[in-house]
Amino acid sequence: MNEGLRVRERIGVADVVTLANAVVGFVAGVVALSDPALAARLVLLAAIADALDGIAARQFGGTEVGPLLDSVTDVVSFGATPALLVYGIAAAEWGWLGDGLAAAPPAQAAAALGTGSLFVVFSIVRTALYSEFVGEGENRPGIQNTLGATILAAAYLAGLTWIPGLLAVASVLSLAMVAPVPYPKLRARDAGVLGVVQAAAIVAPLAFSRAFPRVLLVSALAYMILGPRYYWGE
């Protein structure tokens, strides 16, 4: 007997937060094609929502479908959306965002599309392999796609507008998502502090000479580079 999807029974509070993250990620992807700076701020907001769904799961309990929803949302908000952000930033800084892809010089179009495609593909691969082969208590191999998206967004808000450099950063982050390097989970205290800095970068990215996105960028890069060896997480 077909009982239907039973959405109201199977979707919990944490799942609603996860779905809100997907909405923010979708909006950021659309906005990236007209206002990359706003899109970068929305990517940081999606990263905060990604942390909040874990808090909601601990507070209200998780559901069977929660991990799958989280994985799918990660691909949207921290795979496809940052890829569109890379394209939007490149097009805006090179001067053909408003004219469309047909107006772009072929080499620039190929660089923007190729780098964005690389990011989304490795985000999908990382999410799929992590979901299938990495246990809950294990250190996670490769950087989180959330971290990769945060670094990209923070770098742009911090003032990185030299597109060859930004494309190089995006390419390195893409490969880092599948690198065989184990990353510890952030302590709750450290995640909370970074969350405050991240919120400030969203609300006031230009304040104090871009201080908040720059602090966020330095912190995220420090964890990426030094975390596997020197950081003891939860």
N, CA, C and O of each residue as an XYZ file, in Angstrom:
936
protein
N       0.841     -1.192      0.000
C       0.000      0.000      0.000
C       0.884      1.254      0.000
O       1.818      1.364      0.795
N       0.581      2.193     -0.895
C       1.368      3.415     -0.983
C       0.902      4.404      0.081
O      -0.238      4.867      0.049
N       1.786      4.724      1.019
C       1.430      5.636      2.100
C       1.809      7.076      1.802
O       1.608      7.953      2.642
N       2.351      7.330      0.626
C       2.777      8.680      0.304
C       4.102      9.025      0.949
O       4.712      8.199      1.627
N       4.540     10.255      0.731
C       5.843     10.680      1.250
C       5.813     11.040      2.731
O       6.859     11.068      3.379
N       4.634     11.314      3.272
C       4.484     11.653      4.701
C       5.473     12.748      5.102
O       6.255     12.604      6.042
N       5.405     13.838      4.355
C       6.362     14.929      4.537
C       6.294     15.496      5.951
O       7.332     15.705      6.578
N       5.102     15.746      6.457
C       4.968     16.362      7.776
C       5.541     15.477      8.878
O       6.014     15.984      9.896
N       5.504     14.173      8.687
C       6.026     13.258      9.693
C       7.538     13.090      9.584
O       8.212     12.863     10.589
N       8.063     13.198      8.395
C       9.460     12.834      8.158
C      10.414     14.026      8.096
O      11.631     13.846      8.118
N       9.874     15.229      8.019
C      10.708     16.426      7.969
C      10.663     17.108      9.326
O       9.590     17.441      9.829
N      11.844     17.316      9.920
C      11.924     17.929     11.242
C      12.367     19.385     11.190
O      12.558     19.961     10.118
N      12.526     19.964     12.378
C      12.932     21.371     12.486
C      14.280     21.597     11.825
O      14.455     22.562     11.081
N      15.240     20.710     12.093
C      16.572     20.868     11.501
C      16.513     20.793      9.979
O      17.262     21.483      9.287
N      15.627     19.959      9.467
C      15.492     19.840      8.008
C      14.951     21.125      7.400
O      15.343     21.502      6.296
N      14.051     21.800      8.111
C      13.537     23.080      7.628
C      14.662     24.106      7.538
O      14.722     24.886      6.588
N      15.553     24.104      8.528
C      16.707     25.007      8.482
C      17.598     24.662      7.302
O      18.110     25.551      6.623
N      17.784     23.363      7.058
C      18.585     22.924      5.910
C      17.975     23.413      4.604
O      18.686     23.878      3.713
N      16.666     23.307      4.498
C      15.989     23.752      3.282
C      16.074     25.276      3.127
O      16.153     25.787      2.010
N      16.057     25.991      4.245
C      16.254     27.444      4.183
C      17.643     27.769      3.642
O      17.818     28.726      2.887
N      18.619     26.968      4.033
C      19.972     27.108      3.500
C      19.953     26.960      1.978
O      20.598     27.732      1.268
N      19.211     25.965      1.477
C      19.121     25.757      0.031
C      18.495     26.962     -0.662
O      18.919     27.349     -1.751
N      17.485     27.552     -0.026
C      16.849     28.742     -0.607
C      17.840     29.893     -0.695
O      17.926     30.567     -1.722
N      18.596     30.122      0.391
C      19.602     31.184      0.381
C      20.646     30.912     -0.704
O      21.068     31.826     -1.412
N      21.057     29.651     -0.828
C      22.030     29.302     -1.851
C      21.502     29.547     -3.251
O      22.225     30.055     -4.109
N      20.249     29.190     -3.489
C      19.643     29.431     -4.800
C      19.585     30.920     -5.120
O      19.953     31.346     -6.215
N      19.117     31.709     -4.147
C      19.035     33.157     -4.356
C      20.427     33.735     -4.631
O      20.589     34.591     -5.501
N      21.420     33.263     -3.888
C      22.791     33.738     -4.102
C      23.267     33.421     -5.509
O      23.938     34.240     -6.136
N      22.924     32.233     -6.013
C      23.323     31.862     -7.365
C      22.711     32.760     -8.420
O      23.373     33.123     -9.393
N      21.440     33.125     -8.232
C      20.776     34.036     -9.169
C      21.401     35.429     -9.086
O      21.689     36.057    -10.106
N      21.606     35.900     -7.851
C      22.149     37.245     -7.637
C      23.575     37.355     -8.165
O      24.001     38.434     -8.577
N      24.320     36.243     -8.157
C      25.710     36.265     -8.624
C      25.821     36.742    -10.060
O      26.874     37.234    -10.465
N      24.762     36.608    -10.836
C      24.796     36.994    -12.243
C      24.504     38.473    -12.453
O      24.499     38.951    -13.587
N      24.259     39.209    -11.353
C      24.039     40.650    -11.473
C      24.764     41.449    -10.401
O      25.164     42.587    -10.646
N      24.939     40.868     -9.207
C      25.567     41.576     -8.092
C      26.430     40.602     -7.299
O      25.991     40.097     -6.267
N      27.651     40.329     -7.761
C      28.495     39.328     -7.095
C      28.793     39.647     -5.636
O      28.931     38.727     -4.829
N      28.897     40.927     -5.273
C      29.205     41.268     -3.878
C      28.068     40.847     -2.959
O      28.315     40.305     -1.881
N      26.834     41.087     -3.366
C      25.692     40.642     -2.566
C      25.632     39.126     -2.532
O      25.326     38.539     -1.494
N      25.920     38.490     -3.655
C      25.918     37.025     -3.704
C      26.947     36.445     -2.736
O      26.680     35.442     -2.075
N      28.123     37.072     -2.651
C      29.155     36.595     -1.727
C      28.664     36.669     -0.292
O      28.930     35.769      0.504
N      27.944     37.744      0.045
C      27.398     37.867      1.390
C      26.345     36.784      1.648
O      26.266     36.244      2.752
N      25.552     36.472      0.647
C      24.538     35.430      0.803
C      25.172     34.046      0.953
O      24.637     33.197      1.665
N      26.298     33.814      0.293
C      27.012     32.543      0.478
C      27.459     32.405      1.934
O      27.358     31.326      2.518
N      27.952     33.495      2.514
C      28.335     33.454      3.928
C      27.117     33.215      4.812
O      27.217     32.529      5.830
N      25.970     33.772      4.436
C      24.739     33.539      5.196
C      24.324     32.077      5.106
O      23.880     31.496      6.096
N      24.467     31.480      3.928
C      24.151     30.062      3.767
C      25.056     29.202      4.643
O      24.617     28.187      5.184
N      26.318     29.606      4.783
C      27.244     28.852      5.640
C      26.811     28.920      7.103
O      26.956     27.946      7.842
N      26.285     30.060      7.517
C      25.764     30.165      8.882
C      24.545     29.260      9.047
O      24.412     28.575     10.062
N      23.660     29.256      8.056
C      22.493     28.370      8.108
C      22.914     26.906      8.163
O      22.256     26.088      8.806
N      24.014     26.579      7.485
C      24.515     25.209      7.508
C      24.939     24.800      8.911
O      24.755     23.650      9.310
N      25.504     25.740      9.657
C      25.880     25.452     11.044
C      24.645     25.376     11.934
O      24.593     24.563     12.857
N      23.667     26.206     11.666
C      22.469     26.243     12.505
C      21.652     24.966     12.405
O      20.991     24.588     13.372
N      21.680     24.286     11.251
C      20.880     23.059     11.164
C      21.449     21.959     12.057
O      20.706     21.112     12.553
N      22.769     21.972     12.262
C      23.360     21.028     13.210
C      22.945     21.322     14.635
O      22.671     20.411     15.416
N      22.898     22.621     14.975
C      22.448     23.017     16.305
C      20.979     22.614     16.502
O      20.604     22.119     17.565
N      20.158     22.827     15.476
C      18.745     22.471     15.560
C      18.563     20.963     15.700
O      17.674     20.503     16.415
N      19.412     20.194     15.012
C      19.316     18.739     15.115
C      19.638     18.261     16.520
O      18.990     17.347     17.032
N      20.636     18.874     17.146
C      20.974     18.490     18.522
C      19.885     18.923     19.502
O      19.637     18.246     20.500
N      19.241     20.046     19.214
C      18.227     20.578     20.120
C      16.889     19.848     19.980
O      16.242     19.530     20.978
N      16.482     19.586     18.742
C      15.144     19.038     18.489
C      15.166     17.601     17.974
O      14.120     16.970     17.826
N      16.366     17.093     17.702
C      16.469     15.742     17.166
C      16.531     15.748     15.651
O      15.922     16.588     14.988
N      17.277     14.796     15.117
C      17.403     14.678     13.673
C      16.356     13.739     13.095
O      15.548     13.168     13.828
N      16.374     13.585     11.801
C      15.465     12.676     11.110
C      16.279     11.753     10.204
O      17.460     11.997      9.955
N      15.641     10.700      9.717
C      16.340      9.762      8.839
C      16.773     10.430      7.546
O      17.828     10.111      6.998
N      15.972     11.342      7.068
C      16.277     11.977      5.788
C      17.225     13.167      5.936
O      17.711     13.698      4.937
N      17.493     13.588      7.175
C      18.314     14.763      7.410
C      19.679     14.746      6.752
O      20.040     15.715      6.083
N      20.469     13.658      6.918
C      21.797     13.634      6.294
C      21.754     13.768      4.777
O      22.611     14.420      4.180
N      20.746     13.143      4.153
C      20.646     13.258      2.695
C      20.279     14.681      2.288
O      20.843     15.221      1.336
N      19.336     15.288      3.004
C      18.980     16.675      2.710
C      20.190     17.589      2.862
O      20.404     18.491      2.052
N      20.971     17.351      3.896
C      22.158     18.167      4.132
C      23.150     18.027      2.987
O      23.731     19.015      2.540
N      23.345     16.799      2.512
C      24.294     16.566      1.416
C      23.836     17.236      0.124
O      24.636     17.851     -0.582
N      22.538     17.113     -0.182
C      22.010     17.732     -1.402
C      22.138     19.246     -1.319
O      22.528     19.900     -2.286
N      21.806     19.801     -0.151
C      21.896     21.246      0.030
C      23.334     21.726     -0.081
O      23.583     22.802     -0.625
N      24.281     20.952      0.423
C      25.696     21.315      0.294
C      26.082     21.486     -1.169
O      26.811     22.414     -1.519
N      25.595     20.597     -2.018
C      25.915     20.687     -3.445
C      25.333     21.959     -4.052
O      25.957     22.588     -4.907
N      24.134     22.333     -3.605
C      23.509     23.553     -4.120
C      24.232     24.800     -3.618
O      24.718     25.610     -4.409
N      24.298     24.946     -2.286
C      24.783     26.191     -1.689
C      26.297     26.339     -1.719
O      26.810     27.457     -1.770
N      27.020     25.213     -1.687
C      28.477     25.288     -1.576
C      29.184     24.590     -2.733
O      30.387     24.334     -2.678
N      28.424     24.287     -3.772
C      28.991     23.729     -4.986
C      28.574     24.565     -6.185
O      29.394     25.257     -6.789
N      27.285     24.496     -6.526
C      26.782     25.227     -7.689
C      26.837     26.741     -7.480
O      27.252     27.483     -8.370
N      26.413     27.191     -6.298
C      26.381     28.642     -6.068
C      27.766     29.282     -6.092
O      27.934     30.299     -6.765
N      28.779     28.736     -5.389
C      30.117     29.336     -5.513
C      30.652     29.292     -6.947
O      31.388     30.186     -7.364
N      30.282     28.254     -7.701
C      30.700     28.192     -9.099
C      30.100     29.356     -9.891
O      30.782     29.977    -10.707
N      28.813     29.648     -9.644
C      28.185     30.804    -10.288
C      28.801     32.105     -9.797
O      28.920     33.070    -10.553
N      29.193     32.127     -8.521
C      29.848     33.312     -7.977
C      31.173     33.573     -8.686
O      31.481     34.713     -9.033
N      31.947     32.530     -8.897
C      33.215     32.666     -9.617
C      32.971     33.241    -11.012
O      33.670     34.155    -11.450
N      31.976     32.696    -11.697
C      31.637     33.190    -13.032
C      31.202     34.651    -12.968
O      31.653     35.476    -13.763
N      30.316     34.969    -12.012
C      29.814     36.333    -11.908
C      30.892     37.341    -11.590
O      30.911     38.433    -12.158
N      31.797     36.987    -10.683
C      32.894     37.895    -10.333
C      33.787     38.129    -11.547
O      34.134     39.266    -11.865
N      34.155     37.038    -12.223
C      35.026     37.168    -13.393
C      34.374     38.039    -14.459
O      35.015     38.923    -15.028
N      33.092     37.784    -14.725
C      32.391     38.553    -15.755
C      32.276     40.020    -15.358
O      32.432     40.905    -16.199
N      32.004     40.283    -14.082
C      31.868     41.668    -13.626
C      33.188     42.413    -13.709
O      33.238     43.542    -14.197
N      34.260     41.785    -13.234
C      35.560     42.458    -13.213
C      36.145     42.607    -14.610
O      36.872     43.562    -14.880
N      35.829     41.662    -15.505
C      36.310     41.761    -16.883
C      35.403     42.628    -17.750
O      35.757     42.958    -18.881
N      34.219     43.003    -17.220
C      33.404     44.004    -17.883
C      32.342     43.509    -18.834
O      31.814     44.304    -19.612
N      31.999     42.221    -18.810
C      30.965     41.742    -19.730
C      29.804     41.029    -19.025
O      29.060     40.283    -19.661
N      29.650     41.254    -17.727
C      28.565     40.584    -17.007
C      27.198     41.005    -17.541
O      26.329     40.159    -17.753
N      27.002     42.312    -17.759
C      25.701     42.785    -18.214
C      25.411     42.446    -19.661
O      24.249     42.466    -20.069
N      26.427     42.135    -20.452
C      26.234     41.867    -21.875
C      26.020     40.388    -22.188
O      25.641     40.044    -23.307
N      26.254     39.522    -21.224
C      26.044     38.107    -21.449
C      27.284     37.397    -21.967
O      28.264     38.023    -22.369
N      27.212     36.076    -21.945
C      28.366     35.256    -22.313
C      28.791     35.465    -23.757
O      29.974     35.351    -24.078
N      27.839     35.770    -24.632
C      28.170     35.934    -26.051
C      29.116     37.102    -26.278
O      29.844     37.129    -27.271
N      29.111     38.079    -25.353
C      29.970     39.246    -25.509
C      31.365     39.029    -24.934
O      32.240     39.881    -25.093
N      31.576     37.911    -24.278
C      32.854     37.672    -23.602
C      33.912     37.199    -24.587
O      33.612     36.420    -25.492
N      35.146     37.661    -24.420
C      36.242     37.074    -25.194
C      36.325     35.571    -24.899
O      36.171     35.164    -23.747
N      36.564     34.751    -25.911
C      36.540     33.290    -25.705
C      37.449     32.801    -24.585
O      37.060     31.910    -23.829
N      38.641     33.357    -24.459
C      39.567     32.894    -23.423
C      39.030     33.214    -22.038
O      39.139     32.391    -21.129
N      38.452     34.394    -21.862
C      37.890     34.759    -20.573
C      36.675     33.896    -20.234
O      36.525     33.439    -19.101
N      35.813     33.679    -21.223
C      34.630     32.840    -20.997
C      35.043     31.428    -20.610
O      34.468     30.839    -19.695
N      36.038     30.885    -21.304
C      36.491     29.520    -21.009
C      37.095     29.443    -19.614
O      36.883     28.462    -18.901
N      37.852     30.474    -19.215
C      38.463     30.468    -17.887
C      37.397     30.521    -16.797
O      37.469     29.772    -15.823
N      36.405     31.406    -16.955
C      35.355     31.550    -15.947
C      34.502     30.296    -15.862
O      34.227     29.805    -14.767
N      34.080     29.775    -17.005
C      33.228     28.585    -17.014
C      33.997     27.345    -16.572
O      33.469     26.505    -15.842
N      35.234     27.237    -17.014
C      36.030     26.067    -16.653
C      36.331     26.001    -15.170
O      36.240     24.935    -14.562
N      36.688     27.128    -14.586
C      36.998     27.157    -13.147
C      35.747     26.894    -12.331
O      35.787     26.141    -11.358
N      34.633     27.507    -12.718
C      33.380     27.250    -12.019
C      32.958     25.792    -12.120
O      32.502     25.203    -11.140
N      33.108     25.219    -13.292
C      32.754     23.807    -13.481
C      33.623     22.898    -12.627
O      33.140     21.924    -12.050
N      34.903     23.220    -12.551
C      35.815     22.433    -11.722
C      35.360     22.446    -10.265
O      35.371     21.415     -9.594
N      34.964     23.615     -9.787
C      34.547     23.732     -8.389
C      33.297     22.913     -8.120
O      33.235     22.190     -7.125
N      32.306     23.014     -8.986
C      31.052     22.300     -8.718
C      31.247     20.788     -8.848
O      30.649     20.029     -8.086
N      32.059     20.344     -9.784
C      32.295     18.907     -9.947
C      32.982     18.321     -8.721
O      32.568     17.277     -8.218
N      34.021     18.981     -8.239
C      34.725     18.446     -7.079
C      33.893     18.564     -5.806
O      34.048     17.760     -4.888
N      33.016     19.555     -5.745
C      32.101     19.640     -4.607
C      31.137     18.457     -4.604
O      30.856     17.885     -3.550
N      30.634     18.091     -5.778
C      29.736     16.938     -5.883
C      30.470     15.646     -5.523
O      29.959     14.815     -4.772
N      31.671     15.494     -6.070
C      32.447     14.277     -5.790
C      32.762     14.183     -4.303
O      32.623     13.114     -3.708
N      33.181     15.277     -3.703
C      33.512     15.268     -2.286
C      32.294     14.913     -1.436
O      32.395     14.110     -0.508
N      31.149     15.508     -1.748
C      29.932     15.248     -0.981
C      29.506     13.790     -1.116
O      29.132     13.160     -0.127
N      29.559     13.252     -2.326
C      29.135     11.872     -2.550
C      30.052     10.886     -1.831
O      29.574      9.965     -1.168
N      31.357     11.070     -1.956
C      32.297     10.143     -1.331
C      32.258     10.249      0.188
O      32.362      9.242      0.889
N      32.108     11.479      0.696
C      32.011     11.651      2.140
C      30.763     10.972      2.679
O      30.821     10.293      3.705
N      29.634     11.147      1.997
C      28.379     10.563      2.463
C      28.436      9.041      2.479
O      27.832      8.400      3.339
N      29.153      8.471      1.538
C      29.157      7.018      1.395
C      30.233      6.340      2.225
O      30.014      5.235      2.722
N      31.388      6.971      2.390
C      32.538      6.244      2.926
C      33.123      6.792      4.228
O      33.990      6.149      4.820
N      32.673      7.957      4.687
C      33.265      8.558      5.886
C      32.267      8.478      7.029
O      31.134      8.945      6.912
N      32.699      7.879      8.140
C      31.836      7.736      9.307
C      31.704      9.029     10.081
O      32.491      9.956      9.892
N      30.707      9.095     10.955
C      30.393     10.312     11.701
C      31.548     10.750     12.594
O      31.809     11.947     12.717
N      32.243      9.803     13.220
C      33.279     10.168     14.172
C      34.657     10.356     13.565
O      35.602     10.670     14.290
N      34.803     10.176     12.267
C      36.116     10.260     11.627
C      36.458     11.694     11.243
O      35.578     12.510     10.969
N      37.775     11.985     11.229
C      38.212     13.241     10.637
C      37.882     13.219      9.144
O      38.060     12.203      8.472
N      37.404     14.346      8.644
C      36.911     14.363      7.276
C      38.039     14.649      6.289
O      38.713     15.672      6.417
N      38.261     13.778      5.313
C      39.321     14.034      4.331
C      38.915     15.145      3.379
O      37.762     15.224      2.955
N      39.867     16.000      3.049
C      39.585     17.123      2.165
C      38.881     18.243      2.900
O      38.206     18.009      3.903
N      39.036     19.466      2.401
C      38.351     20.583      3.045
C      36.853     20.476      2.794
O      36.426     19.967      1.758
N      36.066     20.951      3.735
C      34.625     20.974      3.563
C      34.278     21.931      2.415
O      34.903     22.980      2.263
N      33.269     21.554      1.605
C      32.888     22.483      0.541
C      32.343     23.790      1.119
O      32.385     24.833      0.467
N      31.829     23.721      2.356
C      31.423     24.949      3.047
C      32.623     25.874      3.244
O      32.524     27.084      3.040
N      33.746     25.300      3.637
C      34.964     26.086      3.845
C      35.447     26.677      2.531
O      35.828     27.846      2.475
N      35.433     25.877      1.477
C      35.854     26.378      0.175
C      35.003     27.552     -0.285
O      35.524     28.551     -0.781
N      33.687     27.426     -0.116
C      32.788     28.510     -0.509
C      33.009     29.745      0.349
O      32.973     30.869     -0.152
N      33.239     29.537      1.647
C      33.479     30.661      2.549
C      34.750     31.403      2.176
O      34.770     32.634      2.179
N      35.808     30.676      1.856
C      37.070     31.315      1.471
C      36.887     32.134      0.195
O      37.383     33.257      0.109
N      36.191     31.597     -0.781
C      35.957     32.332     -2.027
C      35.173     33.617     -1.771
O      35.550     34.690     -2.244
N      34.080     33.496     -1.019
C      33.247     34.666     -0.755
C      33.991     35.698      0.069
O      33.929     36.892     -0.225
N      34.697     35.247      1.101
C      35.438     36.179      1.959
C      36.568     36.848      1.185
O      36.837     38.033      1.385
N      37.230     36.104      0.307
C      38.324     36.680     -0.478
C      37.827     37.827     -1.348
O      38.473     38.871     -1.438
N      36.684     37.630     -1.983
C      36.151     38.695     -2.839
C      35.720     39.894     -2.000
O      36.014     41.035     -2.356
N      35.028     39.647     -0.894
C      34.600     40.747     -0.033
C      35.793     41.452      0.612
O      35.719     42.636      0.939
N      36.890     40.717      0.794
C      38.095     41.309      1.368
C      38.883     42.149      0.373
O      39.829     42.842      0.749
N      38.492     42.086     -0.901
C      39.134     42.941     -1.896
C      39.918     42.237     -2.975
O      40.598     42.895     -3.762
N      39.846     40.892     -3.043
C      40.548     40.173     -4.102
C      39.727     40.256     -5.390
O      38.773     39.502     -5.581
N      40.106     41.170     -6.257
C      39.384     41.356     -7.516
C      40.261     41.080     -8.732
O      39.820     41.251     -9.868
N      41.504     40.653     -8.497
C      42.371     40.255     -9.610
C      41.942     38.863    -10.049
O      42.188     37.883     -9.346
N      41.311     38.773    -11.192
C      40.620     37.550    -11.568
C      41.551     36.358    -11.779
O      41.193     35.261    -11.351
N      42.712     36.494    -12.404
C      43.598     35.314    -12.485
C      43.911     34.732    -11.107
O      43.961     33.514    -10.937
N      44.122     35.619    -10.117
C      44.378     35.136     -8.761
C      43.171     34.457     -8.164
O      43.303     33.412     -7.526
N      41.981     35.034     -8.358
C      40.766     34.445     -7.819
C      40.478     33.092     -8.462
O      40.067     32.155     -7.778
N      40.691     32.986     -9.773
C      40.487     31.703    -10.446
C      41.484     30.658     -9.953
O      41.146     29.483     -9.811
N      42.710     31.095     -9.695
C      43.704     30.165     -9.162
C      43.297     29.676     -7.777
O      43.428     28.490     -7.475
N      42.802     30.587     -6.929
C      42.334     30.200     -5.593
C      41.194     29.203     -5.708
O      41.181     28.193     -5.004
N      40.234     29.473     -6.589
C      39.097     28.567     -6.760
C      39.549     27.187     -7.224
O      38.998     26.177     -6.788
N      40.548     27.136     -8.106
C      41.052     25.849     -8.595
C      41.744     25.061     -7.491
O      41.563     23.849     -7.373
N      42.539     25.761     -6.683
C      43.210     25.094     -5.558
C      42.179     24.564     -4.562
O      42.308     23.443     -4.070
N      41.174     25.355     -4.270
C      40.124     24.920     -3.343
C      39.378     23.708     -3.887
O      39.003     22.814     -3.128
N      39.164     23.677     -5.193
C      38.490     22.529     -5.809
C      39.268     21.245     -5.551
O      38.696     20.237     -5.137
N      40.563     21.286     -5.796
C      41.400     20.099     -5.578
C      41.504     19.760     -4.096
O      41.564     18.589     -3.721
N      41.525     20.797     -3.253
C      41.653     20.569     -1.814
C      40.446     19.829     -1.244
O      40.559     19.169     -0.211
N      39.288     19.932     -1.909
C      38.092     19.246     -1.416
C      38.230     17.722     -1.471
O      37.551     17.013     -0.728
N      39.088     17.224     -2.330
C      39.260     15.768     -2.440
C      40.667     15.338     -2.044
O      41.047     14.188     -2.265
N      41.439     16.242     -1.466
C      42.796     15.900     -1.040
C      42.755     14.900      0.119
O      41.869     14.987      0.969
N      43.686     13.961      0.168
C      43.690     12.944      1.239
C      44.276     13.473      2.540
O      45.196     12.883      3.105
N      43.737     14.583      3.004
C      44.211     15.227      4.233
C      43.046     15.283      5.214
O      42.016     15.879      4.895
N      43.173     14.686      6.390
C      42.050     14.678      7.345
C      41.911     16.003      8.079
O      42.895     16.566      8.560
N      40.680     16.494      8.162
C      40.406     17.759      8.851
C      39.554     17.519     10.089
O      38.506     16.879      9.999
N      39.986     18.021     11.245
C      39.193     17.882     12.468
C      38.005     18.833     12.450
O      38.026     19.860     11.773
N      36.976     18.479     13.199
C      35.802     19.333     13.321
C      36.113     20.485     14.267
O      36.781     20.300     15.284
N      35.623     21.680     13.924
C      35.842     22.840     14.781
C      35.181     22.654     16.144
O      34.084     22.104     16.239
N      35.854     23.114     17.194
C      35.222     23.156     18.508
C      34.055     24.130     18.463
O      34.063     25.093     17.695
N      33.049     23.867     19.297
C      31.859     24.718     19.315
C      32.219     26.168     19.614
O      31.650     27.087     19.025
N      33.174     26.373     20.540
C      33.575     27.731     20.901
C      34.188     28.457     19.707
O      33.855     29.610     19.431
N      35.080     27.775     19.007
C      35.743     28.396     17.862
C      34.751     28.661     16.732
O      34.803     29.702     16.077
N      33.849     27.705     16.514
C      32.831     27.901     15.478
C      31.945     29.094     15.811
O      31.545     29.847     14.923
N      31.638     29.265     17.107
C      30.822     30.399     17.518
C      31.498     31.730     17.264
O      30.867     32.675     16.789
N      32.789     31.807     17.581
C      33.540     33.045     17.350
C      33.593     33.369     15.863
O      33.373     34.513     15.464
N      33.886     32.361     15.045
C      33.932     32.585     13.603
C      32.559     32.962     13.062
O      32.449     33.750     12.124
N      31.510     32.392     13.661
C      30.164     32.744     13.235
C      29.866     34.218     13.458
O      29.210     34.850     12.630
N      30.340     34.769     14.567
C      30.150     36.195     14.848
C      30.895     37.041     13.817
O      30.357     38.019     13.298
N      32.145     36.654     13.525
C      32.923     37.384     12.519
C      32.247     37.278     11.159
O      32.192     38.251     10.407
N      31.735     36.094     10.848
C      31.067     35.876      9.567
C      29.817     36.739      9.456
O      29.560     37.335      8.411
N      29.039     36.805     10.540
C      27.848     37.647     10.536
C      28.223     39.110     10.320
O      27.540     39.826      9.587
N      29.307     39.556     10.955
C      29.755     40.938     10.774
C      30.189     41.188      9.334
O      29.959     42.270      8.793
N      30.816     40.191      8.712
C      31.230     40.328      7.315
C      30.031     40.431      6.387
O      30.103     41.074      5.339
N      28.933     39.801      6.768
C      27.712     39.882      5.970
C      27.060     41.249      6.113
O      26.672     41.874      5.127
N      26.948     41.702      7.353
C      26.229     42.951      7.643
C      27.037     44.179      7.222
O      26.485     45.133      6.675
N      28.337     44.151      7.477
C      29.165     45.343      7.227
C      30.477     44.944      6.559
O      31.538     45.071      7.172
N      30.429     44.467      5.319
C      31.663     43.987      4.678
C      32.704     45.067      4.418
O      33.891     44.761      4.303
N      32.280     46.327      4.322
C      33.225     47.408      4.012
C      33.714     48.160      5.242
O      34.584     49.024      5.136
N      33.160     47.837      6.410
C      33.503     48.580      7.618
C      34.965     48.382      8.007
O      35.528     47.300      7.842
N      35.563     49.450      8.524
C      36.950     49.393      9.013
C      37.902     48.817      7.963
O      38.724     47.949      8.259
N      37.772     49.318      6.732
C      38.648     48.884      5.621
C      38.534     47.379      5.374
O      39.540     46.683      5.233
N      37.294     46.890      5.325
C      36.999     45.480      5.045
C      37.562     44.542      6.119
O      37.969     43.419      5.819
N      37.582     45.004      7.355
C      38.216     44.231      8.425
C      37.549     42.877      8.644
O      38.244     41.876      8.817
N      36.230     42.822      8.642
C      35.553     41.573      8.994
C      35.767     40.473      7.946
O      36.121     39.356      8.323
N      35.570     40.738      6.657
C      35.872     39.669      5.699
C      37.344     39.283      5.674
O      37.681     38.137      5.377
N      38.223     40.235      5.985
C      39.655     39.910      5.988
C      40.013     39.028      7.180
O      40.800     38.092      7.044
N      39.444     39.320      8.337
C      39.669     38.447      9.498
C      39.100     37.057      9.228
O      39.726     36.047      9.551
N      37.909     37.012      8.634
C      37.302     35.724      8.302
C      38.166     34.951      7.315
O      38.359     33.745      7.470
N      38.683     35.636      6.307
C      39.523     34.981      5.302
C      40.798     34.427      5.929
O      41.172     33.283      5.672
N      41.459     35.227      6.742
C      42.697     34.771      7.387
C      42.417     33.575      8.290
O      43.188     32.615      8.302
N      41.328     33.623      9.042
C      40.984     32.516      9.946
C      40.688     31.241      9.170
O      41.139     30.158      9.541
N      39.922     31.380      8.086
C      39.573     30.208      7.279
C      40.808     29.602      6.621
O      40.953     28.380      6.578
N      41.698     30.453      6.108
C      42.927     29.953      5.492
C      43.849     29.313      6.529
O      44.519     28.321      6.243
N      43.880     29.883      7.729
C      44.707     29.305      8.786
C      44.225     27.902      9.132
O      45.033     26.991      9.310
N      42.914     27.728      9.229
C      42.378     26.389      9.501
C      42.680     25.440      8.345
O      43.048     24.286      8.567
N      42.526     25.918      7.124
C      42.777     25.073      5.959
C      44.230     24.609      5.904
O      44.503     23.442      5.624
N      45.159     25.520      6.170
C      46.581     25.209      6.017
C      47.158     24.524      7.255
O      47.935     23.575      7.144
N      46.773     25.009      8.427
C      47.386     24.531      9.663
C      46.529     23.518     10.423
O      47.040     22.768     11.254
N      45.237     23.498     10.138
C      44.321     22.657     10.908
C      44.677     21.183     10.983
O      44.646     20.609     12.072
N      45.016     20.544      9.859
C      45.296     19.102      9.916
C      46.442     18.734     10.852
O      46.464     17.624     11.385
N      47.389     19.633     11.061
C      48.544     19.305     11.898
C      48.459     19.908     13.302
O      48.876     19.281     14.275
N      47.924     21.117     13.404
C      48.048     21.838     14.666
C      46.735     22.063     15.399
O      46.737     22.554     16.528
N      45.605     21.710     14.774
C      44.321     22.000     15.427
C      43.711     20.703     15.956
O      43.585     19.716     15.231
N      43.339     20.729     17.219
C      42.672     19.569     17.812
C      41.214     19.944     17.997
O      40.868     20.723     18.886
N      40.367     19.385     17.154
C      38.946     19.723     17.219
C      38.213     18.846     18.201
O      38.793     18.253     19.110
N      36.884     18.786     17.977
C      36.045     18.001     18.872
C      36.323     16.503     18.715
O      35.703     15.685     19.395
